[in-house]
Structure formats: structure tokens, C-alpha cells
Amino acid sequence: MTDKRIIDSFIGKYHLGGNIERTKWVSDGESLKADFINDSQNLVGKVVSKKFKFPIGEFGIYSTSTLSKMLGILENEVMFDIIKEGGTPARFNIGDTAMDIKFNLADPQVIPNVPSINKTEGNIYVELTEEFTTRFIKSKDAVGEEVFYVSTQDGFTSPEVKLTIGNSTSNSVSFAAHIEPGSAEVELDNIPFNADLVKEIFKHNKRFELGWMDINPKGLMSFAFKFGDLESNYYLVRNQNQ
């Protein structure tokens, strides 16, 4: 039997409230992972559930929303069976003690390829806290702006990263976090990023054990979270033409 709550958490961390529909699940029998990219191609990432027994194979998921809704009607303990056609996984058969569902799998060839992200140098590092991520979510909801800006400033005791949701001509909220030792000594000057995507990342990665935010002055922001045997990573490219 499989704990459906682990699957639900795994899905939520890449689906991000509907921003990612198509992905490929890859299982080696001991872990399950999904690499993903959104339709706008400004967000890529990976979710890995380690020490998680799942049928071995590659499974194309074309509509994560549909799968999530179907899983939602089942109990917490479920059984996954893989139905193959011509040696290729074609369907999930998933059941609990009362119901069975069938979910058709997509050809992995129709799932978008996810580019590799090269390690960047000259980053600024910020250790995330629940207070910080919750503050971002509440500020985004209050202001409603689609863009936030990242800059650096001198804090009371150490340099800080300042996030401003909104801009000088609109309603805005600003707050800051300390820059971690070992960060590059660079200045950030109001680099614009998508506030909606970051809100969804924070919203679906609550109660983390460890969380990090890295910012590269060339316009790449990354997030990493750890939850026991589950890890999630995201890479967000700055908004263009702003």
C-alpha cells in the first residue's frame, strides 16, 4: 500500500496550484522524482521523494490537475498498479478499500524537456524561515501586484536583501532578510521577478526543515526546501523587459 499523502505532497510541490500540468514521474523503485518547466519557460525545478517505494518506470503525466482531483476522492492508503501496452506504461490503476480509479498516462515524448541549470557563481544566500515565506504570501495577497523587486541594502548589523512587492508608482510592501556569510559582495538593483510564482512556491512548501533562497545578480533566483525524505528545488528567471 502507498500513503497517498506523500503523493499529494509530491504533486503539490511541482503542480504549484496549476502552474505545472505536464511532467514525467521517474521511479527507480526506491525514490520518485519529477523534473518540470512551466509553459512560460521562466521556472524550472525538481521534486524528489527519497526512500519511497513506487513501481519502477517513467510515467508521463499530461494533466496533473485531473490526477490530483481523482486522487482526492480516495482514502489515504492506496494501491498503485501500472498497466502497460506494448511494454510502455499506459495507465495507473489506483484503488483503496472502496473505489478504483483509472488514469491514462501520456507518452513521455509529449512531455516538455527540462533544461539543466548550471551552477552559478557570485550568488547571495538567504536562509528562509516560515516567518519570511508567510510574510511574502500575505504581502502578495494584500497588494495584489504581479511583480516584486529584489535589491540589497545595509541593515542594522549586516547587509540585507530587500523584497518589494509592487513599485514606486503603485501600492507596495517591502521587507528584508539578512544575507548569509559567504555570499558574494555584490549589489542588486531592483531585479524584477514573478510574484505569483514565488507565492505558489512558498504556499506549497510550508513547514520545511531547511529552506534557502539564492539570488544571482544576472537575474536567476533559486529556492531549495527539505522535508525529511522529500526535497524540492526551483529556478526562476527574472522578468524580461522591465
HUVENPE-V288294 format. One record per backbone hydrogen bond with DSSP energy under -0.5 kcal/mol. CO is the residue of the C=O (numbers start at 0). NH is the residue of the N-H. Records with the same first field share a line. If there is no record, write none. Layout:
CO->NH, NH
This chain:
1->3, 77
2->5, 6
3->7
4->8
5->9
6->10
7->11
8->12
9->13
10->13, 14
11->15
14->17, 18, 19
15->18
18->38
20->63
22->60
23->34
24->58
25->32
26->56
29->51
30->27, 28
31->48
32->25
33->46
34->23
35->44
37->40
41->236
42->37
43->234
44->35
45->232
46->33
47->49, 230
48->31, 51
50->52
56->26
57->59
58->24, 60
59->61, 105
60->22
62->66
63->67
64->68
65->69
66->70
67->71
69->72
70->73
75->3, 77
77->1
78->94
80->82, 92
81->83
82->89, 90
84->87
87->84
89->104
90->82, 92
91->93, 102
92->80
93->100
94->78
98->95
100->93
102->91
105->59
106->109
107->110
112->114
115->117
121->216
122->183
123->214
124->179
125->127, 212
128->132
129->133
130->134
131->135
132->136
133->137
134->138
135->139
136->140
137->141
138->142
139->143
145->194, 195
146->165
147->192
148->163
149->190
150->161
152->154, 159
157->154
158->178
159->152
160->176
161->150
162->164, 174
163->148, 165
164->172
166->169
172->164
174->162
176->160
179->182
183->185
187->151, 189
190->149
191->238
192->147, 194
193->197
194->198
195->199
196->200
197->201
198->202
199->203
201->204
209->225
210->127
211->223
212->125
213->221
214->123
215->218, 219
218->237
219->215
220->235
221->213
222->233
223->211
224->231
225->208, 209
226->229
228->49
229->226
230->47
231->224
232->45
233->222
234->43
235->220
